């Protein structure tokens, strides 16, 4: 009972209908657990892993995970939370992105206990008659209950019929695979409820709805490929570790709840401990960053990334793998920053110097006049993470 309670409450935003799902779990019959992913970009991020981690725990109890690769809906793009119509992807772009998703899925869930289904299995043979039948099962009033659709409609922002079809297509996925439970972020509530509605219309047992919280990204907004604020699953260990360390202290309780194996009682103590000043945020972040790297790479990578971070940012030692940049003639600091890729333009190089963000051998650069000599061997640093050694 305790295990079921933790499964249905820890890191869970809402379950619809919780009592029904508890009954089905208690019956002991393996359930078909659905989650869909639109391969709109080649990289998945740790926000996607929140649902995958929960699915893995259900797998360990003997339930069947069904991953839906949205090779059709990705060409439309999920309109949830969008103020404008997405740029449509081609089928080739979607296929290329989907190829990378497979390896990323199975860094979290058990490949042997996962059924992978592609929407093209059923939508590839959809006729116009099928599309009309699907569209006829939902009313405009139902679609305008979708917060994003209502907002755009009220504001007069373009809203295409194709976008209105998105929830219907996602709903049909549940019919096609006979889902018992669908998992998704809180922004997916409307779409998943549409699946529940459509299954009932087809005389099927409506799926349960399992909603998970959306986690903040590096800038405090929800982690999203659109906002470029993600910690990507395939990100190199050192970079992944640094991204987690750069998060605000406020995310720690939620991150430990949904992305770690810390005991639930310890997780509950984080928020009051931070408020009282009895817990060190930096120590928590070191633990969290190491655990996240270990999940998606290896425990050894997690330890190595932590050691490198402490050397560089706590002990202020230089990294051991500084890239080299060759000079053949004396070069101004402005030109070097651009040619070494430390600044995108001379204008940005000047702004970095003006802001005090450029150092040469540890000394802050105060002006633009500095010239570096070939084979000098000096280390040029921009911010806390970018280095080159001049050779």
C-alpha positions as CSV (number, residue, x, y, z in Angstrom):
1,X,0.0,0.0,0.0
2,X,2.8,2.4,0.9
3,X,4.5,1.7,-2.5
4,X,1.2,2.4,-4.4
5,X,0.7,5.6,-2.4
6,X,4.2,6.8,-3.3
7,X,3.7,5.8,-6.9
8,X,0.5,7.8,-7.2
9,X,1.5,10.9,-5.2
10,X,5.3,11.5,-5.3
11,X,6.0,13.9,-8.2
12,X,2.4,13.7,-9.4
13,X,0.3,16.7,-10.2
14,X,-3.1,15.0,-10.7
15,X,-4.6,11.6,-11.4
16,X,-8.1,11.3,-13.1
17,X,-9.8,9.2,-11.7
18,X,-7.5,8.3,-8.7
19,X,-9.9,5.9,-7.0
20,X,-10.5,4.0,-10.3
21,X,-6.8,3.7,-11.0
22,X,-6.2,2.4,-7.4
23,X,-8.8,-0.2,-8.0
24,X,-7.2,-1.3,-11.3
25,X,-3.8,-1.5,-9.7
26,X,-5.2,-3.5,-6.8
27,X,-6.8,-6.0,-9.2
28,X,-3.2,-7.1,-10.2
29,X,-3.9,-7.1,-14.0
30,X,-1.0,-5.5,-16.0
31,X,-2.1,-2.2,-17.4
32,X,-1.1,-0.6,-20.8
33,X,0.6,2.7,-19.9
34,X,0.8,5.2,-22.8
35,X,3.0,8.3,-23.3
36,X,3.5,10.0,-26.5
37,X,6.5,12.1,-27.7
38,X,6.6,14.4,-30.8
39,X,10.1,14.4,-32.2
40,X,10.1,18.1,-33.1
41,X,13.8,18.4,-32.2
42,X,16.6,15.8,-32.1
43,X,17.3,16.2,-28.4
44,X,15.1,15.2,-25.4
45,X,15.6,16.9,-22.0
46,X,15.4,15.9,-18.4
47,X,11.8,17.3,-18.3
48,X,10.8,14.5,-20.6
49,X,12.5,12.1,-18.2
50,X,10.1,13.0,-15.4
51,X,7.3,10.9,-17.0
52,X,9.8,8.2,-18.2
53,X,11.0,7.7,-14.7
54,X,7.5,7.2,-13.4
55,X,6.8,4.7,-16.3
56,X,9.9,2.8,-15.3
57,X,8.6,2.3,-11.8
58,X,5.3,1.0,-13.2
59,X,7.3,-1.3,-15.4
60,X,9.1,-2.7,-12.4
61,X,5.6,-3.7,-11.0
62,X,4.9,-5.6,-14.2
63,X,2.9,-3.1,-16.2
64,X,3.3,-2.6,-20.0
65,X,4.7,0.7,-21.3
66,X,3.6,1.8,-24.7
67,X,5.6,4.7,-26.2
68,X,4.0,6.6,-29.0
69,X,6.3,8.2,-31.5
70,X,4.3,11.1,-32.9
71,X,5.6,11.1,-36.4
72,X,2.3,12.6,-37.6
73,X,1.4,15.0,-34.8
74,X,5.0,16.3,-34.8
75,X,4.4,17.7,-38.3
76,X,1.6,19.8,-36.8
77,X,3.3,20.6,-33.5
78,X,1.4,20.6,-30.2
79,X,-0.4,23.9,-29.9
80,X,-0.6,23.8,-26.1
81,X,0.8,27.0,-24.7
82,X,1.6,28.4,-28.1
83,X,0.7,32.0,-28.9
84,X,1.3,31.4,-32.6
85,X,1.1,28.6,-35.2
86,X,4.3,26.5,-35.3
87,X,6.4,26.2,-38.4
88,X,5.5,22.8,-39.9
89,X,8.1,20.1,-40.1
90,X,8.6,17.8,-43.1
91,X,8.2,14.0,-42.7
92,X,12.0,13.7,-43.3
93,X,12.8,16.1,-40.5
94,X,10.5,14.2,-38.1
95,X,12.1,10.9,-39.1
96,X,15.6,12.2,-38.5
97,X,14.6,13.5,-35.1
98,X,12.8,10.3,-34.1
99,X,15.9,8.2,-34.9
100,X,17.7,9.9,-32.0
101,X,14.7,9.6,-29.6
102,X,15.0,5.8,-29.4
103,X,18.4,5.7,-27.7
104,X,17.3,8.5,-25.3
105,X,14.1,6.7,-24.3
106,X,16.0,3.7,-23.2
107,X,18.4,5.5,-21.0
108,X,15.5,5.6,-18.6
109,X,13.0,2.9,-19.3
110,X,13.5,-0.9,-19.9
111,X,13.7,-1.6,-23.6
112,X,12.7,-5.2,-23.1
113,X,9.4,-4.2,-21.4
114,X,8.5,-1.4,-23.8
115,X,6.2,-1.5,-26.8
116,X,7.2,1.3,-29.3
117,X,4.4,2.3,-31.7
118,X,4.5,4.9,-34.5
119,X,1.4,6.9,-35.4
120,X,2.0,6.1,-39.0
121,X,0.8,2.6,-38.3
122,X,-2.8,3.9,-38.1
123,X,-2.7,7.4,-39.6
124,X,-0.8,6.1,-42.6
125,X,-3.9,4.4,-43.9
126,X,-6.4,7.0,-42.7
127,X,-8.8,8.0,-45.4
128,X,-10.7,11.3,-45.8
129,X,-13.7,9.5,-44.5
130,X,-11.8,8.5,-41.3
131,X,-10.7,12.1,-40.8
132,X,-14.2,13.4,-41.2
133,X,-15.5,10.8,-38.7
134,X,-12.9,11.8,-36.2
135,X,-13.6,15.5,-36.6
136,X,-17.3,14.9,-36.2
137,X,-16.9,13.5,-32.7
138,X,-15.8,16.8,-31.2
139,X,-17.5,20.2,-31.2
140,X,-16.1,23.6,-31.6
141,X,-17.2,24.4,-28.1
142,X,-15.2,21.5,-26.7
143,X,-12.1,22.6,-28.6
144,X,-12.5,26.2,-27.4
145,X,-12.4,24.9,-23.8
146,X,-8.7,24.3,-24.5
147,X,-7.0,27.3,-22.8
148,X,-4.6,28.0,-25.6
149,X,-7.3,27.8,-28.3
150,X,-9.6,30.1,-26.3
151,X,-6.9,32.6,-25.7
152,X,-5.9,32.8,-29.4
153,X,-9.5,32.8,-30.6
154,X,-10.4,35.7,-28.2
155,X,-7.3,37.7,-29.2
156,X,-7.9,37.2,-32.9
157,X,-4.6,35.4,-33.3
158,X,-4.6,32.9,-36.3
159,X,-5.8,29.5,-35.2
160,X,-5.8,26.8,-38.0
161,X,-8.2,23.9,-38.3
162,X,-5.1,21.7,-38.5
163,X,-4.2,22.8,-35.0
164,X,-7.7,22.1,-33.8
165,X,-7.1,18.5,-35.1
166,X,-4.1,18.0,-32.8
167,X,-6.0,16.9,-29.7
168,X,-8.2,14.6,-31.8
169,X,-5.2,12.9,-33.3
170,X,-3.5,12.4,-29.9
171,X,-6.9,11.1,-28.6
172,X,-7.1,8.6,-31.4
173,X,-3.7,7.2,-30.4
174,X,-5.3,5.9,-27.2
175,X,-8.0,4.2,-29.2
176,X,-5.5,2.6,-31.6
177,X,-3.4,1.1,-28.8
178,X,-6.2,0.5,-26.2
179,X,-4.5,2.5,-23.5
180,X,-5.4,2.0,-19.8
181,X,-3.5,5.0,-18.5
182,X,-2.0,8.0,-20.4
183,X,0.9,9.9,-18.9
184,X,1.8,13.5,-19.7
185,X,2.7,16.9,-18.3
186,X,0.1,19.2,-16.9
187,X,0.0,21.0,-20.2
188,X,-1.4,17.8,-21.7
189,X,-4.5,17.6,-19.6
190,X,-6.9,18.7,-22.4
191,X,-5.4,16.3,-24.9
192,X,-5.4,13.3,-22.6
193,X,-9.0,14.0,-21.5
194,X,-9.9,14.1,-25.2
195,X,-8.5,10.5,-25.4
196,X,-10.6,9.5,-22.5
197,X,-13.7,11.0,-24.2
198,X,-13.0,9.3,-27.5
199,X,-12.4,5.9,-26.0
200,X,-15.8,6.2,-24.3
201,X,-17.5,7.0,-27.6
202,X,-15.9,3.9,-29.1
203,X,-17.4,1.7,-26.3
204,X,-14.0,1.2,-24.7
205,X,-13.1,1.6,-21.0
206,X,-11.9,5.2,-20.8
207,X,-8.2,5.6,-20.0
208,X,-7.0,7.1,-16.7
209,X,-5.2,10.4,-16.8
210,X,-1.8,10.6,-15.0
211,X,-0.4,14.2,-15.0
212,X,3.1,15.1,-14.0
213,X,4.5,18.6,-13.1
214,X,6.5,20.6,-15.6
215,X,10.0,21.4,-14.3
216,X,11.7,24.9,-14.6
217,X,14.6,25.3,-16.9
218,X,17.8,27.3,-16.5
219,X,16.0,30.6,-16.8
220,X,13.1,29.8,-14.4
221,X,10.5,29.3,-17.2
222,X,9.2,25.8,-17.9
223,X,11.9,23.7,-19.4
224,X,11.3,23.7,-23.2
225,X,13.1,23.3,-26.4
226,X,11.4,26.5,-27.5
227,X,13.0,28.5,-24.7
228,X,16.5,27.0,-25.2
229,X,16.7,26.5,-21.4
230,X,17.0,22.7,-21.2
231,X,19.3,20.2,-19.7
232,X,19.5,17.7,-22.5
233,X,19.7,13.9,-21.9
234,X,22.7,13.5,-24.2
235,X,24.5,16.6,-23.0
236,X,28.1,15.8,-22.0
237,X,28.5,15.0,-18.3
238,X,30.5,18.1,-17.3
239,X,28.0,20.4,-19.1
240,X,25.0,18.6,-17.7
241,X,26.5,18.9,-14.2
242,X,27.1,22.6,-14.6
243,X,23.6,23.3,-16.0
244,X,22.1,21.7,-12.9
245,X,24.4,23.6,-10.6
246,X,23.3,26.9,-12.3
247,X,19.6,26.3,-11.3
248,X,18.0,28.5,-8.7
249,X,17.7,27.2,-5.2
250,X,13.9,27.3,-5.5
251,X,13.8,24.3,-7.9
252,X,15.6,21.9,-5.5
253,X,12.5,20.4,-3.7
254,X,10.8,19.7,-7.0
255,X,13.9,18.4,-8.8
256,X,14.7,16.0,-5.9
257,X,11.0,14.8,-5.9
258,X,10.8,14.0,-9.6
259,X,14.4,13.3,-10.7
260,X,16.1,11.6,-7.8
261,X,15.9,8.5,-5.6
262,X,16.2,10.5,-2.4
263,X,13.7,9.0,0.2
264,X,10.4,10.9,0.3
265,X,10.8,11.9,3.9
266,X,14.1,13.6,3.1
267,X,12.6,15.3,0.1
268,X,9.9,16.7,2.4
269,X,12.5,18.2,4.7
270,X,14.3,20.2,1.9
271,X,11.9,23.2,1.7
272,X,11.8,23.9,5.5
273,X,15.5,23.2,5.8
274,X,16.3,25.8,3.1
275,X,14.0,28.3,4.6
276,X,15.6,27.8,8.1
277,X,19.1,27.9,6.7
278,X,19.9,24.5,8.1
279,X,20.6,22.9,4.7
280,X,23.3,24.1,2.2
281,X,21.8,24.7,-1.2
282,X,25.2,24.1,-2.8
283,X,25.6,20.7,-1.1
284,X,22.1,19.8,-2.3
285,X,22.9,20.8,-5.9
286,X,26.1,18.8,-5.9
287,X,24.2,15.8,-4.8
288,X,21.4,16.4,-7.3
289,X,23.8,17.1,-10.2
290,X,25.8,14.0,-9.5
291,X,22.7,11.8,-9.4
292,X,21.3,13.3,-12.7
293,X,24.6,12.7,-14.5
294,X,24.8,9.2,-13.1
295,X,21.3,8.4,-14.4
296,X,21.9,9.5,-18.0
297,X,25.6,8.6,-18.2
298,X,27.2,6.5,-15.4
299,X,28.0,6.8,-11.7
300,X,31.7,7.2,-12.6
301,X,30.8,10.2,-14.9
302,X,28.8,11.7,-12.1
303,X,31.8,11.5,-9.7
304,X,34.2,12.8,-12.3
305,X,31.9,15.8,-13.2
306,X,31.6,16.7,-9.5
307,X,35.3,16.6,-9.0
308,X,35.9,18.7,-12.0
309,X,33.3,21.2,-10.9
310,X,34.8,21.5,-7.5
311,X,38.3,22.0,-8.9
312,X,37.2,24.7,-11.3
313,X,34.5,26.6,-9.4
314,X,35.2,25.9,-5.7
315,X,39.0,25.7,-5.6
316,X,39.3,28.0,-8.6
317,X,41.6,25.7,-10.4
318,X,41.8,25.7,-14.2
319,X,40.1,22.9,-16.1
320,X,42.4,20.0,-17.2
321,X,41.1,19.9,-20.8
322,X,41.4,23.5,-22.0
323,X,41.2,23.7,-25.8
324,X,44.1,25.3,-27.6
325,X,44.0,28.2,-30.0
326,X,46.9,28.9,-32.3
327,X,48.2,32.3,-33.2
328,X,50.7,33.1,-35.9
329,X,50.9,36.9,-35.6
330,X,50.3,39.3,-32.7
331,X,46.5,39.5,-32.2
332,X,44.3,41.9,-30.3
333,X,42.2,40.6,-27.5
334,X,39.0,41.6,-29.4
335,X,40.1,39.6,-32.5
336,X,41.2,36.6,-30.4
337,X,37.9,36.4,-28.6
338,X,36.1,36.2,-31.9
339,X,38.5,33.9,-33.7
340,X,38.6,31.5,-30.7
341,X,34.8,31.3,-30.6
342,X,34.6,33.0,-27.2
343,X,32.5,35.8,-28.6
344,X,30.2,35.9,-31.6
345,X,31.3,39.3,-32.8
346,X,33.6,42.2,-32.0
347,X,30.7,44.0,-30.5
348,X,30.0,41.1,-28.2
349,X,33.7,40.9,-27.3
350,X,33.8,44.6,-26.3
351,X,30.6,44.1,-24.2
352,X,32.2,41.1,-22.4
353,X,35.3,43.2,-21.6
354,X,33.2,46.1,-20.5
355,X,31.3,43.8,-18.2
356,X,34.5,42.5,-16.6
357,X,33.9,39.0,-18.0
358,X,37.3,38.5,-19.7
359,X,40.5,37.4,-18.0
360,X,44.0,36.6,-19.2
361,X,46.0,34.3,-16.9
362,X,43.5,35.2,-14.1
363,X,43.8,38.9,-14.5
364,X,40.7,40.8,-15.6
365,X,41.1,42.6,-18.9
366,X,40.2,46.3,-18.4
367,X,40.5,47.6,-22.0
368,X,40.6,46.8,-25.7
369,X,44.3,47.5,-26.3
370,X,45.8,44.2,-25.1
371,X,47.6,42.3,-27.8
372,X,48.5,38.6,-27.4
373,X,51.7,37.2,-28.8
374,X,52.0,33.8,-30.7
375,X,53.1,30.9,-28.5
376,X,52.4,32.9,-25.4
377,X,50.9,29.9,-23.5
378,X,48.5,32.2,-21.7
379,X,44.9,31.2,-20.8
380,X,42.1,33.4,-21.9
381,X,38.8,33.0,-19.9
382,X,35.3,34.3,-20.6
383,X,32.8,34.0,-17.8
384,X,33.1,31.0,-15.6
385,X,33.1,28.2,-18.2
386,X,34.9,29.3,-21.5
387,X,38.6,28.9,-21.8
388,X,41.3,28.7,-24.5
389,X,45.0,28.4,-24.2
390,X,47.0,30.5,-26.7
391,X,49.7,28.5,-28.5
